[in-house]
Amino acid sequence: MKKRYDIITIFPDAITPYTTASILGRAQRNNHVRITAHDLRDYTTDTHRTVDDTPYGGGAGMVLKVEPFDRAVRAIRNRHASVRTIVLSAKGRAFTQNDAHRLAQYDQIILLCGRYEGIDERVAEHIADEELRIGDYVLTGGELGALVIVDSIVRLLPGVLGNAQSAEQESHSKTTFAEHPHYTAPAEYNGWTVPDVLRSGDHAAIARWREEHSTPQTPSR
C-alpha cells in the first residue's frame, strides 16, 4: 500500500512547492508516497468558509474551530489502513528521529496545522492521536512543522533514497554517535585542507577516523 501523508491547513499553497521538489517530489513521482495538502476551508459549511472564532474566556487573537478539523479528518482518513493523526502544537512533545522511525510504520499520517492563537483543544482531545512540536520556539503556523515531520519520515521509506544505507548512517539515527564531518573536492581551498586519511583509500582507517570524529549521542527515547 502506498504511504499517504495528508496535511490539513488554511494555507495549502505553502505546502505544495516543498513536497513536489527534491526527494519528496521524486518519492511521489516514483509512487512510493502521496503527499496532499488539504484546505481546511473546504470543510466548512457556511458561506464565508469560517475556520476561526474568538476564544471563550476572552483574550487576544482567534482560535481555529473544531468542526472543520473533524469533518476534514473524517473525510480524509483511510479506514482500511493504519492511521496516525497529529496536531502540530507548541505544547506538544518534541519530535525526534525515533518518532520518525515509529511513524514510518503507518500507512497514513494526517497532520493538523494550527494558526493564530492555536486550535480548539477538543481537536487534540478527541480527534488527534498525539501532539508534536519540532522545537522550543514559536512559529506562525504548523505548516513548517508538518513539512519537517513528513520529510524526516519519507526519507526512511524503502526505495526513497538512492543509497539504502544513507538513512541509517545520518545524524540522530539509532546509533550511539551523531554524524561525522563531510568533505568533498577540492582537496585544498584557501589553504583549508581535507584530512589526509580521507584521501588515503584505507577504508578501515577512514572508518576509525569517522567514529573518532563523531559527536557522542544518547539515542532519543
N, C-alpha and C positions, 0 to 999 in steps of 0.2 A: 504494500500500500504506500502510495506517495505521501510523504510528510506534508502537513499543512500548517502554515503559520498565518494567523489572522489577527490583524492589528485594527482595533476599533478606536477611532479618533475623530475629532472635528476638523482636522487638517490632513486628510489623506494625501494631498499633493506634497506634503512634507516627507512622506514615506517612500513613495514610488521611485524617485531618482536614485536613492541609495540601493534599494532592493533589486533594481534592474541593472546595476553596474557590477563589474569585477566578479568576485567569487560567487556572490549571491545571484547575480544575473546569470552566470554560467550554470549554476546549480539548477536554476529554473529552466533554462533552455535545454538542459540535459535530462529534464524530467525527474530529478532527484527530489525536488520540493516544489511547493506552490506557496508563494507569499502574497497575501492580498491585504490591501488597506481598505477598510470599510468606513464610510462616512456615518458617524453617529446620527446626524440629522436625518438620514434616510429611515430611521427607526422611530421617528416622532409621529404624532397623529394630528397635530394642529397646523393651521395654515401657515404660521410663522416658523414652523420647524424648530420649536423651542427646546433647547437641551439644558438650560440652566435656570436657576431661580435664586432669590435671596435666601440666606441661611436662617433657619429657625434660631431664635435667641438673639438675633441681631449680629452686627459685625460687618466689616468691610468685605467687598468682593462678592462673587457669585459662586454657587456650587452646582456642579453637574448633577442632573436629576437621575434617579434610579430607574425610572420606567424605560427610557431609551436603551440603556445598557442591558436591561433584562430582555427586551424584545430582540436586540441585536444578538446576544449570546444564544438565545433560543433558536433564532433563525440560522445562525452560522454553525452551531455545534453539530458535529457528525456523530450521530447516536450509535453508529456501528464501529466506532474507533475509540482508542484510549485518548482521553482529552484532559488537558490541564488548563484552567483559566486563571490568569494572573493579573492583578492590579498593580500598576506602577505607582508607587506611593513613597513619599519622603519618610513615612513612618514604617515602611516595610523592612524586612530583613535584608541585609546586604547580600547581593548576588555574588556568587563565587564560581570558579571553574568547576568545582564539584557539582554545583547546581546545573551547569551546562551539560555535564555528563548525565545527570539524573533526568533532565528534561528532554534530552535527545532520545530517550526511550519511548516517548509519547508519539502517537500518530498525529495529533493535532495540539497546537498551543494557541490559545486565544489570549491576546494581550489588550488590556483596557487602559487607555491613556487619559489621565486627568488633565485638567486645565484650570485656570483661575484659582480659586481657593481650595479646589480639590473635588472629590466625588462624594456623593451621599454615602455615608458609612454603611448603609444597607447593601450596597454593592459588594463590599468586602465581606460582610457578614453572611450574606445569603446567595450570592451569585459566583464570586470568585473562590478559588481553592486556596490561594495564598497571595500575600502582598510582598513585593520585592522592590528594592531600590538599588541603584548602581553606584552610589557613593554618598558621602556625608556632605551634601551640598544641595541647594535648591535650584531646580531648573524651571523654565517657563511652562513646560508640559512634559508628559510622559513619553513623547514620541522618540526622543533620543535614547531613553532607557529601553524602550521596546526594540529599537534597532540594535542596540548593543547586545541584548539577550538573544535575538534571532541570529545575529552574525556569529556569536560565540557558539551557538548550538549547531548551526548548519555546517560549519567547518569540521565538526566532529563526525558527520554522517559519512558512511562508506561511499567512496567514489567521488566525493565533492572536491577534495584536494588532490592535486596531481600526484603527490608523494604520500602514500598511505601512512608513512611514519611521521609526517610533519605535525599532525595534530597532537600526537603523544609526546613529541620532543620539545614542544614550545613551552614558553613560560607558564608557570602555575598549573602544569599538568599534574598527574597523580604521582609524580616522582618526589624525591626529597630535596631536589635542587631546582632553583629557578634557571632561566635560560642563560647560556653563556654569551660572551661578546661575539659579534659577527664582523667579518671584514671581506672586502672584495677588491678587484683591480681598480687603480694601480697599486702596486706593492709599496710605492713611496709617493707621497704627495706633500709638498711644502715641508719636507723633512720629517713628516709623520709616517712611520713605517709599520708594516704588518709584522706581527711576531714571526720570527724565523720558523718556529715549529709548525705553524700552519701551512708553510710552503715547503715543508720537508718531505712530504709524501709518506711519512711514518705514521700510519693510522693509529697505532697503539699510543704513540707519544701525543698525537693530536687529541685522542680521547681523554688521556690523562690531563692534558692542559685544559680542555673544556670543563672537565669535572672540577679541577682546582680553581678555575676562574668563574664558576657558577656561584651565585649567592645562596647560601643555605636557606631553606624554607621549610616550615612545617606545613604539611598539606591542610587545606581548609576543611572544616567539618560540615 
